Amino acid sequence: MKNIFITASLLFITILSNAQGDAKAKAILDKVSANVKSLKSLKANFSITITGAKTKAQTKSGTVNMKGNKYFITLSGQEIYCDTKTIWTYMKESNEVQINSFDPNENSFTPSKLFTNFYDKEYTYKYANSTMFGGKKVDVILLTPTNKAKQYSKIELMIDQAKSVVAGGKMYEKNGNVYSYSVSGYTPNPPLTDNLFIYDAKKHPKAEIVDLR
């Protein structure tokens, strides 16, 4: 489940080029990207439910804090820190912290990519329809990866029409798993210090450290 954000949400701040999609979808996605980029920081709540043919449905919820490409995520017993150089993932159940190098060019889904314009280089996009989601009217954008080696066959992105922010969506894995997520409780420009995005070993002094750099 942690890989939803380690390999499905370091997606955020890329450069617009090679646009591959219809004009209506692009206009909606560009507005979301511009909206988020105008903020100095952002905080939001989210939930993720994974379903599969051979697995029982699991739901986890958490909070994401963002400041540029930096992020701090709490997710049902996990803490994920990124200061744009290093990613620390602390897992409460095993009392272990994994350390990885941050790679902005990695083909993964990260919080910054989810809320900005990752779509222009990595996916073709098409406007699907307008519907209700979580009591809000949303536009549904269908994303298809240009790289067929990606683990996802398609992504449905739901955009809040009133606020031009990501309200939720679905990620379809080729193995049959489906990740359904919703985002709520947006707080624009909360006061976030840079220390928030760096793992503090003093918080978990007995945690096993697994350095994967």
CYANA upper distance limits for C-alpha pairs under 8 A (distance plus 0.5 A):
  2 LYS  CA      6 ILE  CA      6.97
  2 LYS  CA     75 LEU  CA      8.30
  2 LYS  CA     78 GLN  CA      8.30
  3 ASN  CA      7 THR  CA      5.47
  3 ASN  CA      8 ALA  CA      6.91
  4 ILE  CA      8 ALA  CA      4.96
  4 ILE  CA      9 SER  CA      6.75
  4 ILE  CA    109 PHE  CA      7.32
  4 ILE  CA    110 THR  CA      8.28
  5 PHE  CA      9 SER  CA      4.57
  5 PHE  CA     10 LEU  CA      7.26
  5 PHE  CA    108 SER  CA      8.46
  5 PHE  CA    109 PHE  CA      6.29
  5 PHE  CA    110 THR  CA      5.39
  5 PHE  CA    111 PRO  CA      7.09
  6 ILE  CA     10 LEU  CA      6.83
  6 ILE  CA    108 SER  CA      7.26
  6 ILE  CA    109 PHE  CA      7.07
  6 ILE  CA    110 THR  CA      6.55
  7 THR  CA    107 ASN  CA      7.90
  7 THR  CA    108 SER  CA      4.58
  7 THR  CA    109 PHE  CA      5.44
  7 THR  CA    110 THR  CA      7.21
  8 ALA  CA    108 SER  CA      5.30
  8 ALA  CA    109 PHE  CA      3.18
  8 ALA  CA    110 THR  CA      5.91
  9 SER  CA    108 SER  CA      6.98
  9 SER  CA    109 PHE  CA      3.59
  9 SER  CA    110 THR  CA      2.62
  9 SER  CA    111 PRO  CA      4.79
  9 SER  CA    112 SER  CA      7.24
  9 SER  CA    113 LYS  CA      6.42
  9 SER  CA    114 LEU  CA      6.01
 10 LEU  CA    104 PRO  CA      7.31
 10 LEU  CA    106 GLU  CA      7.99
 10 LEU  CA    108 SER  CA      6.07
 10 LEU  CA    109 PHE  CA      5.38
 10 LEU  CA    110 THR  CA      3.30
 10 LEU  CA    111 PRO  CA      6.34
 10 LEU  CA    112 SER  CA      6.53
 10 LEU  CA    113 LYS  CA      6.30
 11 LEU  CA    107 ASN  CA      7.98
 11 LEU  CA    108 SER  CA      6.34
 11 LEU  CA    109 PHE  CA      4.88
 11 LEU  CA    110 THR  CA      4.79
 11 LEU  CA    111 PRO  CA      6.91
 11 LEU  CA    112 SER  CA      6.05
 11 LEU  CA    113 LYS  CA      3.38
 11 LEU  CA    114 LEU  CA      6.17
 11 LEU  CA    116 THR  CA      8.36
 11 LEU  CA    118 PHE  CA      6.04
 12 PHE  CA     69 ASN  CA      7.70
 12 PHE  CA    109 PHE  CA      8.36
 12 PHE  CA    110 THR  CA      6.74
 12 PHE  CA    111 PRO  CA      6.70
 12 PHE  CA    112 SER  CA      3.71
 12 PHE  CA    113 LYS  CA      2.70
 12 PHE  CA    114 LEU  CA      6.22
 12 PHE  CA    115 PHE  CA      6.82
 12 PHE  CA    116 THR  CA      5.68
 12 PHE  CA    117 ASN  CA      7.00
 12 PHE  CA    118 PHE  CA      6.15
 13 ILE  CA     69 ASN  CA      7.67
 13 ILE  CA    112 SER  CA      6.49
 13 ILE  CA    113 LYS  CA      6.30
 13 ILE  CA    116 THR  CA      6.52
 13 ILE  CA    117 ASN  CA      6.90
 13 ILE  CA    118 PHE  CA      7.13
 14 THR  CA    113 LYS  CA      8.16
 14 THR  CA    116 THR  CA      8.39
 14 THR  CA    117 ASN  CA      6.68
 14 THR  CA    118 PHE  CA      6.21
 15 ILE  CA    117 ASN  CA      8.06
 16 LEU  CA    117 ASN  CA      7.63
 16 LEU  CA    120 ASP  CA      6.58
 16 LEU  CA    121 LYS  CA      8.00
 17 SER  CA    120 ASP  CA      6.94
 17 SER  CA    121 LYS  CA      7.23
 18 ASN  CA    120 ASP  CA      6.99
 18 ASN  CA    121 LYS  CA      6.80
 19 ALA  CA    120 ASP  CA      5.53
 19 ALA  CA    121 LYS  CA      7.41
 19 ALA  CA    124 THR  CA      8.39
 20 GLN  CA    120 ASP  CA      6.93
 20 GLN  CA    121 LYS  CA      8.37
 20 GLN  CA    123 TYR  CA      7.71
 20 GLN  CA    124 THR  CA      5.41
 20 GLN  CA    125 TYR  CA      7.10
 21 GLY  CA     25 ALA  CA      7.39
 21 GLY  CA     26 LYS  CA      7.01
 21 GLY  CA    124 THR  CA      5.77
 21 GLY  CA    125 TYR  CA      5.08
 21 GLY  CA    126 LYS  CA      6.20
 22 ASP  CA     26 LYS  CA      6.76
 22 ASP  CA    125 TYR  CA      7.27
 22 ASP  CA    126 LYS  CA      6.08
 22 ASP  CA    127 TYR  CA      7.54
 23 ALA  CA     27 ALA  CA      6.60
 24 LYS  CA     28 ILE  CA      6.92
 24 LYS  CA    126 LYS  CA      8.46
 24 LYS  CA    127 TYR  CA      6.95
 25 ALA  CA     29 LEU  CA      6.70
 25 ALA  CA    125 TYR  CA      7.14
 25 ALA  CA    126 LYS  CA      6.11
 25 ALA  CA    127 TYR  CA      5.31
 25 ALA  CA    141 ILE  CA      6.86
 26 LYS  CA     30 ASP  CA      6.36
 26 LYS  CA    125 TYR  CA      8.10
 27 ALA  CA     31 LYS  CA      6.73
 28 ILE  CA     32 VAL  CA      7.02
 28 ILE  CA    159 ILE  CA      8.40
 28 ILE  CA    164 SER  CA      8.05
 29 LEU  CA     33 SER  CA      6.77
 29 LEU  CA    116 THR  CA      8.27
 29 LEU  CA    117 ASN  CA      7.50
 30 ASP  CA     34 ALA  CA      6.61
 30 ASP  CA    116 THR  CA      8.34
 30 ASP  CA    117 ASN  CA      7.26
 31 LYS  CA     35 ASN  CA      6.51
 31 LYS  CA    164 SER  CA      7.04
 32 VAL  CA     36 VAL  CA      6.84
 32 VAL  CA    115 PHE  CA      7.44
 32 VAL  CA    116 THR  CA      7.03
 32 VAL  CA    164 SER  CA      5.61
 32 VAL  CA    165 VAL  CA      5.96
 32 VAL  CA    166 VAL  CA      7.91
 33 SER  CA     37 LYS  CA      6.59
 33 SER  CA    115 PHE  CA      6.81
 33 SER  CA    116 THR  CA      4.52
 33 SER  CA    117 ASN  CA      6.00
 34 ALA  CA     38 SER  CA      6.65
 34 ALA  CA    116 THR  CA      8.00
 35 ASN  CA     39 LEU  CA      7.69
 35 ASN  CA    164 SER  CA      7.68
 35 ASN  CA    165 VAL  CA      8.15
 36 VAL  CA     42 LEU  CA      8.46
 36 VAL  CA    115 PHE  CA      7.18
 36 VAL  CA    116 THR  CA      7.19
 36 VAL  CA    165 VAL  CA      8.36
 37 LYS  CA     68 GLY  CA      8.49
 37 LYS  CA    116 THR  CA      7.90
 39 LEU  CA    188 PRO  CA      7.15
 39 LEU  CA    189 ASN  CA      6.51
 40 LYS  CA     67 LYS  CA      6.71
 40 LYS  CA     68 GLY  CA      7.50
 40 LYS  CA    189 ASN  CA      6.08
 41 SER  CA     65 ASN  CA      8.08
 41 SER  CA     66 MET  CA      6.01
 41 SER  CA     67 LYS  CA      4.89
 41 SER  CA     68 GLY  CA      7.34
 41 SER  CA    188 PRO  CA      6.92
 41 SER  CA    189 ASN  CA      4.95
 41 SER  CA    190 PRO  CA      6.58
 41 SER  CA    191 PRO  CA      8.06
 41 SER  CA    192 LEU  CA      7.65
 42 LEU  CA     65 ASN  CA      6.35
 42 LEU  CA     66 MET  CA      5.59
 42 LEU  CA     67 LYS  CA      7.05
 42 LEU  CA    186 TYR  CA      7.68
 42 LEU  CA    187 THR  CA      6.36
 42 LEU  CA    188 PRO  CA      5.43
 42 LEU  CA    189 ASN  CA      5.90
 42 LEU  CA    190 PRO  CA      6.76
 43 LYS  CA     63 THR  CA      7.76
 43 LYS  CA     64 VAL  CA      6.19
 43 LYS  CA     65 ASN  CA      4.98
 43 LYS  CA     66 MET  CA      6.79
 43 LYS  CA    185 GLY  CA      8.36
 43 LYS  CA    186 TYR  CA      6.28
 43 LYS  CA    187 THR  CA      5.51
 43 LYS  CA    188 PRO  CA      7.13
 43 LYS  CA    189 ASN  CA      8.29
 43 LYS  CA    190 PRO  CA      7.33
 44 ALA  CA     63 THR  CA      6.28
 44 ALA  CA     64 VAL  CA      5.98
 44 ALA  CA     65 ASN  CA      7.26
 44 ALA  CA    183 VAL  CA      7.26
 44 ALA  CA    184 SER  CA      6.51
 44 ALA  CA    185 GLY  CA      5.78
 44 ALA  CA    186 TYR  CA      4.93
 44 ALA  CA    187 THR  CA      6.67
 45 ASN  CA     61 SER  CA      8.12
 45 ASN  CA     62 GLY  CA      6.39
 45 ASN  CA     63 THR  CA      4.91
 45 ASN  CA     64 VAL  CA      6.83
 45 ASN  CA    183 VAL  CA      6.22
 45 ASN  CA    184 SER  CA      5.73
 45 ASN  CA    185 GLY  CA      6.10
 45 ASN  CA    186 TYR  CA      7.54
 46 PHE  CA     61 SER  CA      6.19
 46 PHE  CA     62 GLY  CA      5.98
 46 PHE  CA     63 THR  CA      6.52
 46 PHE  CA     64 VAL  CA      8.09
 46 PHE  CA    181 TYR  CA      7.44
 46 PHE  CA    182 SER  CA      5.97
 46 PHE  CA    183 VAL  CA      4.85
 46 PHE  CA    184 SER  CA      6.65
 47 SER  CA     59 THR  CA      7.48
 47 SER  CA     60 LYS  CA      6.10
 47 SER  CA     61 SER  CA      4.50
 47 SER  CA     62 GLY  CA      6.74
 47 SER  CA    181 TYR  CA      5.94
 47 SER  CA    182 SER  CA      5.98
 47 SER  CA    183 VAL  CA      7.30
 48 ILE  CA     59 THR  CA      6.03
 48 ILE  CA     60 LYS  CA      5.82
 48 ILE  CA     61 SER  CA      6.68
 48 ILE  CA    179 TYR  CA      7.02
 48 ILE  CA    180 SER  CA      6.11
 48 ILE  CA    181 TYR  CA      4.82
 48 ILE  CA    182 SER  CA      7.31
 49 THR  CA     57 ALA  CA      7.19
 49 THR  CA     58 GLN  CA      5.90
 49 THR  CA     59 THR  CA      4.64
 49 THR  CA     60 LYS  CA      6.93
 49 THR  CA    179 TYR  CA      6.16
 49 THR  CA    180 SER  CA      5.62
 49 THR  CA    181 TYR  CA      6.79
 50 ILE  CA     57 ALA  CA      6.12
 50 ILE  CA     58 GLN  CA      5.85
 50 ILE  CA     59 THR  CA      7.01
 50 ILE  CA    177 ASN  CA      7.23
 50 ILE  CA    178 VAL  CA      6.12
 50 ILE  CA    179 TYR  CA      5.05
 50 ILE  CA    180 SER  CA      6.88
 51 THR  CA     55 THR  CA      6.99
 51 THR  CA     56 LYS  CA      6.99
 51 THR  CA     57 ALA  CA      5.13
 51 THR  CA     58 GLN  CA      7.31
 51 THR  CA    177 ASN  CA      6.11
 51 THR  CA    178 VAL  CA      5.81
 51 THR  CA    179 TYR  CA      7.17
 52 GLY  CA     56 LYS  CA      7.52
 52 GLY  CA     57 ALA  CA      7.67
 52 GLY  CA    176 GLY  CA      6.32
 52 GLY  CA    177 ASN  CA      4.82
 52 GLY  CA    178 VAL  CA      6.80
 53 ALA  CA    176 GLY  CA      7.08
 53 ALA  CA    177 ASN  CA      7.65
 60 LYS  CA     75 LEU  CA      7.26
 60 LYS  CA     76 SER  CA      6.38
 61 SER  CA     75 LEU  CA      6.29
 61 SER  CA     76 SER  CA      6.58
 62 GLY  CA     73 ILE  CA      7.54
 62 GLY  CA     74 THR  CA      5.66
 62 GLY  CA     75 LEU  CA      4.79
 62 GLY  CA     76 SER  CA      6.81
 63 THR  CA     73 ILE  CA      6.16
 63 THR  CA     74 THR  CA      5.85
 63 THR  CA     75 LEU  CA      7.30
 64 VAL  CA     71 TYR  CA      7.45
 64 VAL  CA     72 PHE  CA      6.37
 64 VAL  CA     73 ILE  CA      5.00
 64 VAL  CA     74 THR  CA      7.19
 64 VAL  CA    111 PRO  CA      8.12
 65 ASN  CA     71 TYR  CA      5.93
 65 ASN  CA     72 PHE  CA      5.63
 65 ASN  CA     73 ILE  CA      6.82
 66 MET  CA     70 LYS  CA      6.20
 66 MET  CA     71 TYR  CA      4.93
 66 MET  CA     72 PHE  CA      7.18
 66 MET  CA    111 PRO  CA      8.10
 66 MET  CA    112 SER  CA      7.96
 67 LYS  CA     71 TYR  CA      6.84
 67 LYS  CA    192 LEU  CA      7.93
 68 GLY  CA    112 SER  CA      7.95
 69 ASN  CA     83 ASP  CA      8.09
 69 ASN  CA     84 THR  CA      6.72
 69 ASN  CA    112 SER  CA      6.40
 70 LYS  CA     81 TYR  CA      8.48
 70 LYS  CA     82 CYS  CA      5.89
 70 LYS  CA     83 ASP  CA      5.39
 70 LYS  CA     84 THR  CA      6.16
 70 LYS  CA    197 PHE  CA      6.87
 71 TYR  CA     80 ILE  CA      8.40
 71 TYR  CA     81 TYR  CA      6.57
 71 TYR  CA     82 CYS  CA      5.77
 71 TYR  CA     83 ASP  CA      7.39
 71 TYR  CA    111 PRO  CA      7.79
 71 TYR  CA    112 SER  CA      8.50
 71 TYR  CA    197 PHE  CA      6.35
 72 PHE  CA     79 GLU  CA      7.79
 72 PHE  CA     80 ILE  CA      6.09
 72 PHE  CA     81 TYR  CA      5.10
 72 PHE  CA     82 CYS  CA      6.88
 72 PHE  CA    196 LEU  CA      7.34
 72 PHE  CA    197 PHE  CA      5.87
 73 ILE  CA     78 GLN  CA      8.43
 73 ILE  CA     79 GLU  CA      6.21
 73 ILE  CA     80 ILE  CA      5.44
 73 ILE  CA     81 TYR  CA      7.06
 74 THR  CA     78 GLN  CA      6.18
 74 THR  CA     79 GLU  CA      5.15
 74 THR  CA     80 ILE  CA      6.93
 75 LEU  CA     79 GLU  CA      6.91
 77 GLY  CA     91 MET  CA      6.70
 77 GLY  CA     92 LYS  CA      5.75
 77 GLY  CA     93 GLU  CA      7.45
 78 GLN  CA     89 THR  CA      7.47
 78 GLN  CA     90 TYR  CA      6.02
 78 GLN  CA     91 MET  CA      5.23
 78 GLN  CA     92 LYS  CA      6.55
 79 GLU  CA     88 TRP  CA      8.40
 79 GLU  CA     89 THR  CA      6.26
 79 GLU  CA     90 TYR  CA      5.55
 79 GLU  CA     91 MET  CA      7.29
 80 ILE  CA     87 ILE  CA      7.56
 80 ILE  CA     88 TRP  CA      6.18
 80 ILE  CA     89 THR  CA      5.00
 80 ILE  CA     90 TYR  CA      6.90
 81 TYR  CA     86 THR  CA      8.46
 81 TYR  CA     87 ILE  CA      6.04
 81 TYR  CA     88 TRP  CA      5.58
 81 TYR  CA     89 THR  CA      7.00
 81 TYR  CA    196 LEU  CA      8.37
 81 TYR  CA    197 PHE  CA      5.54
 81 TYR  CA    198 ILE  CA      6.30
 81 TYR  CA    199 TYR  CA      6.58
 82 CYS  CA     86 THR  CA      6.20
 82 CYS  CA     87 ILE  CA      5.00
 82 CYS  CA     88 TRP  CA      7.07
 82 CYS  CA    102 PHE  CA      7.95
 82 CYS  CA    197 PHE  CA      5.92
 82 CYS  CA    198 ILE  CA      7.04
 83 ASP  CA     87 ILE  CA      7.56
 83 ASP  CA    194 ASP  CA      8.35
 83 ASP  CA    197 PHE  CA      5.79
 83 ASP  CA    198 ILE  CA      6.56
 84 THR  CA    102 PHE  CA      6.37
 84 THR  CA    103 ASP  CA      8.49
 84 THR  CA    104 PRO  CA      8.33
 85 LYS  CA    101 SER  CA      6.65
 85 LYS  CA    102 PHE  CA      5.54
 85 LYS  CA    103 ASP  CA      8.26
 86 THR  CA     99 ILE  CA      7.52
 86 THR  CA    100 ASN  CA      6.39
 86 THR  CA    101 SER  CA      5.13
 86 THR  CA    102 PHE  CA      5.44
 87 ILE  CA     99 ILE  CA      6.27
 87 ILE  CA    100 ASN  CA      5.61
 87 ILE  CA    101 SER  CA      6.48
 87 ILE  CA    102 PHE  CA      6.35
 88 TRP  CA     97 VAL  CA      6.97
 88 TRP  CA     98 GLN  CA      6.17
 88 TRP  CA     99 ILE  CA      5.18
 88 TRP  CA    100 ASN  CA      7.01
 88 TRP  CA    198 ILE  CA      8.30
 88 TRP  CA    199 TYR  CA      6.80
 89 THR  CA     97 VAL  CA      5.82
 89 THR  CA     98 GLN  CA      5.61
 89 THR  CA     99 ILE  CA      7.06
 90 TYR  CA     95 ASN  CA      7.66
 90 TYR  CA     96 GLU  CA      6.21
 90 TYR  CA     97 VAL  CA      4.62
 90 TYR  CA     98 GLN  CA      6.96
 91 MET  CA     95 ASN  CA      6.10
 91 MET  CA     96 GLU  CA      5.89
 91 MET  CA     97 VAL  CA      6.72
 92 LYS  CA     96 GLU  CA      7.41
 95 ASN  CA    204 HIS  CA      8.36
 95 ASN  CA    206 LYS  CA      8.02
 95 ASN  CA    207 ALA  CA      5.38
 95 ASN  CA    208 GLU  CA      6.92
 96 GLU  CA    207 ALA  CA      5.48
 96 GLU  CA    208 GLU  CA      5.09
 96 GLU  CA    209 ILE  CA      6.47
 96 GLU  CA    210 VAL  CA      7.76
 97 VAL  CA    207 ALA  CA      7.02
 97 VAL  CA    208 GLU  CA      6.68
 97 VAL  CA    209 ILE  CA      5.58
 97 VAL  CA    210 VAL  CA      6.61
 98 GLN  CA    209 ILE  CA      6.67
 98 GLN  CA    210 VAL  CA      5.25
 98 GLN  CA    211 ASP  CA      6.40
 98 GLN  CA    212 LEU  CA      7.38
 99 ILE  CA    209 ILE  CA      8.08
 99 ILE  CA    210 VAL  CA      6.72
 99 ILE  CA    211 ASP  CA      5.25
 99 ILE  CA    212 LEU  CA      6.10
 99 ILE  CA    213 ARG  CA      7.13
100 ASN  CA    211 ASP  CA      7.24
100 ASN  CA    212 LEU  CA      5.77
100 ASN  CA    213 ARG  CA      5.50
101 SER  CA    212 LEU  CA      8.33
101 SER  CA    213 ARG  CA      6.01
109 PHE  CA    113 LYS  CA      6.79
109 PHE  CA    114 LEU  CA      7.18
110 THR  CA    114 LEU  CA      6.62
111 PRO  CA    115 PHE  CA      7.05
112 SER  CA    116 THR  CA      6.74
113 LYS  CA    117 ASN  CA      6.95
113 LYS  CA    118 PHE  CA      5.61
114 LEU  CA    118 PHE  CA      7.65
114 LEU  CA    166 VAL  CA      8.39
115 PHE  CA    165 VAL  CA      7.83
115 PHE  CA    166 VAL  CA      6.97
118 PHE  CA    122 GLU  CA      7.11
119 TYR  CA    123 TYR  CA      5.56
119 TYR  CA    124 THR  CA      7.65
119 TYR  CA    125 TYR  CA      7.92
119 TYR  CA    143 LEU  CA      8.08
120 ASP  CA    124 THR  CA      7.77
122 GLU  CA    145 PRO  CA      6.41
122 GLU  CA    146 THR  CA      6.30
122 GLU  CA    147 ASN  CA      7.70
123 TYR  CA    143 LEU  CA      6.31
123 TYR  CA    144 THR  CA      5.72
123 TYR  CA    145 PRO  CA      4.78
123 TYR  CA    146 THR  CA      5.65
123 TYR  CA    147 ASN  CA      8.48
124 THR  CA    143 LEU  CA      6.19
124 THR  CA    144 THR  CA      5.74
124 THR  CA    145 PRO  CA      6.88
124 THR  CA    146 THR  CA      6.99
125 TYR  CA    141 ILE  CA      7.14
125 TYR  CA    142 LEU  CA      6.06
125 TYR  CA    143 LEU  CA      4.99
125 TYR  CA    144 THR  CA      6.84
126 LYS  CA    141 ILE  CA      6.21
126 LYS  CA    142 LEU  CA      5.72
126 LYS  CA    143 LEU  CA      7.16
127 TYR  CA    139 ASP  CA      8.21
127 TYR  CA    140 VAL  CA      6.87
127 TYR  CA    141 ILE  CA      5.22
127 TYR  CA    142 LEU  CA      6.79
128 ALA  CA    139 ASP  CA      8.12
128 ALA  CA    140 VAL  CA      5.88
128 ALA  CA    141 ILE  CA      5.95
128 ALA  CA    142 LEU  CA      6.64
129 ASN  CA    139 ASP  CA      6.50
129 ASN  CA    140 VAL  CA      5.87
129 ASN  CA    141 ILE  CA      8.01
130 SER  CA    137 LYS  CA      7.58
130 SER  CA    138 VAL  CA      6.21
130 SER  CA    139 ASP  CA      5.06
130 SER  CA    140 VAL  CA      6.54
131 THR  CA    137 LYS  CA      6.26
131 THR  CA    138 VAL  CA      6.02
131 THR  CA    139 ASP  CA      7.05
131 THR  CA    140 VAL  CA      7.92
132 MET  CA    136 LYS  CA      5.90
132 MET  CA    137 LYS  CA      5.07
132 MET  CA    138 VAL  CA      6.37
133 PHE  CA    137 LYS  CA      6.84
133 PHE  CA    138 VAL  CA      6.96
133 PHE  CA    167 ALA  CA      8.34
136 LYS  CA    160 ASP  CA      7.22
136 LYS  CA    161 GLN  CA      8.48
137 LYS  CA    160 ASP  CA      6.77
137 LYS  CA    161 GLN  CA      6.52
137 LYS  CA    162 ALA  CA      8.13
138 VAL  CA    158 MET  CA      6.33
138 VAL  CA    159 ILE  CA      5.59
138 VAL  CA    160 ASP  CA      5.10
138 VAL  CA    161 GLN  CA      5.67
138 VAL  CA    167 ALA  CA      8.13
139 ASP  CA    158 MET  CA      6.11
139 ASP  CA    159 ILE  CA      5.61
139 ASP  CA    160 ASP  CA      7.21
139 ASP  CA    161 GLN  CA      6.89
140 VAL  CA    156 GLU  CA      7.01
140 VAL  CA    157 LEU  CA      6.13
140 VAL  CA    158 MET  CA      5.14
140 VAL  CA    159 ILE  CA      6.96
141 ILE  CA    156 GLU  CA      6.24
141 ILE  CA    157 LEU  CA      5.56
141 ILE  CA    158 MET  CA      6.91
141 ILE  CA    159 ILE  CA      8.32
142 LEU  CA    154 LYS  CA      7.67
142 LEU  CA    155 ILE  CA      6.43
142 LEU  CA    156 GLU  CA      5.24
142 LEU  CA    157 LEU  CA      6.87
143 LEU  CA    154 LYS  CA      6.20
143 LEU  CA    155 ILE  CA      5.49
143 LEU  CA    156 GLU  CA      6.72
143 LEU  CA    157 LEU  CA      7.92
144 THR  CA    153 SER  CA      7.14
144 THR  CA    154 LYS  CA      5.28
144 THR  CA    155 ILE  CA      7.05
145 PRO  CA    150 LYS  CA      7.47
145 PRO  CA    152 TYR  CA      7.90
145 PRO  CA    153 SER  CA      7.40
145 PRO  CA    154 LYS  CA      7.17
148 LYS  CA    153 SER  CA      8.33
151 GLN  CA    173 GLU  CA      6.17
151 GLN  CA    174 LYS  CA      6.49
152 TYR  CA    171 MET  CA      7.17
152 TYR  CA    172 TYR  CA      5.98
152 TYR  CA    173 GLU  CA      4.79
152 TYR  CA    174 LYS  CA      6.27
153 SER  CA    172 TYR  CA      6.27
153 SER  CA    173 GLU  CA      6.30
153 SER  CA    174 LYS  CA      6.15
154 LYS  CA    171 MET  CA      6.81
154 LYS  CA    172 TYR  CA      6.02
154 LYS  CA    173 GLU  CA      8.08
155 ILE  CA    169 GLY  CA      7.76
155 ILE  CA    170 LYS  CA      6.16
155 ILE  CA    171 MET  CA      5.03
155 ILE  CA    172 TYR  CA      6.65
156 GLU  CA    169 GLY  CA      5.66
156 GLU  CA    170 LYS  CA      5.54
156 GLU  CA    171 MET  CA      7.01
157 LEU  CA    166 VAL  CA      7.80
157 LEU  CA    168 GLY  CA      6.81
157 LEU  CA    169 GLY  CA      4.98
157 LEU  CA    170 LYS  CA      7.22
158 MET  CA    166 VAL  CA      6.51
158 MET  CA    167 ALA  CA      6.02
158 MET  CA    168 GLY  CA      5.67
158 MET  CA    169 GLY  CA      5.71
159 ILE  CA    164 SER  CA      6.66
159 ILE  CA    165 VAL  CA      6.16
159 ILE  CA    166 VAL  CA      5.17
159 ILE  CA    167 ALA  CA      5.89
159 ILE  CA    168 GLY  CA      7.75
160 ASP  CA    164 SER  CA      5.75
160 ASP  CA    165 VAL  CA      5.94
160 ASP  CA    166 VAL  CA      6.65
160 ASP  CA    167 ALA  CA      6.03
161 GLN  CA    165 VAL  CA      8.33
166 VAL  CA    183 VAL  CA      7.26
167 ALA  CA    182 SER  CA      6.23
167 ALA  CA    183 VAL  CA      5.45
167 ALA  CA    184 SER  CA      7.15
168 GLY  CA    180 SER  CA      8.05
168 GLY  CA    181 TYR  CA      5.66
168 GLY  CA    182 SER  CA      4.39
168 GLY  CA    183 VAL  CA      5.91
169 GLY  CA    180 SER  CA      6.39
169 GLY  CA    181 TYR  CA      6.00
169 GLY  CA    182 SER  CA      7.05
170 LYS  CA    178 VAL  CA      7.21
170 LYS  CA    179 TYR  CA      5.96
170 LYS  CA    180 SER  CA      4.92
170 LYS  CA    181 TYR  CA      6.81
171 MET  CA    178 VAL  CA      6.17
171 MET  CA    179 TYR  CA      5.50
171 MET  CA    180 SER  CA      7.06
172 TYR  CA    176 GLY  CA      7.45
172 TYR  CA    177 ASN  CA      6.73
172 TYR  CA    178 VAL  CA      5.21
172 TYR  CA    179 TYR  CA      7.07
173 GLU  CA    177 ASN  CA      5.73
173 GLU  CA    178 VAL  CA      6.61
192 LEU  CA    196 LEU  CA      7.38
194 ASP  CA    198 ILE  CA      7.93
200 ASP  CA    204 HIS  CA      8.28
201 ALA  CA    205 PRO  CA      6.28
